[in-house]
Structure formats: C-alpha cells, structure tokens
C-alpha cells in the first residue's frame, strides 16, 4: 500500500474513533473505556495499513 493510501486510511479511521469515543463516554462516563476504544481502533487501523486483512483480487470483484 502506498504512503498516500495509508495516510488516507489513518484519517478515515479517526472518524469512528472520535465518534465512538464520545458515544462511549456519554454512556459510561469513564475515560478508561474511551482509551480502550481508541487502542482497539488504532490496532484495527494498523492492521489495515499493514495488510493483515486479506484483500480480494481485482478479478474476484466482477
């Protein structure tokens, strides 16, 4: 994955991190839960950028 795509994935993954963190804080009023959510989202974003999730080949889309 090229650098610009990794940067884009990182930016896009910030949105559910912020929204989910705010939602979890409004439900639980606990910063520990929010930090847990942020860490989980960072692991998911890192896995996506690192290529840990299998991607379909272009011939499999059609």
Protein Blocks (a to p, Z undefined) as FASTA:
>chain_A
ZZklmmmmmmmmmmmmmmmmmmmmmmnopaklmmmmmmmmmmmmmmmmnopaccddfklm
ZZ
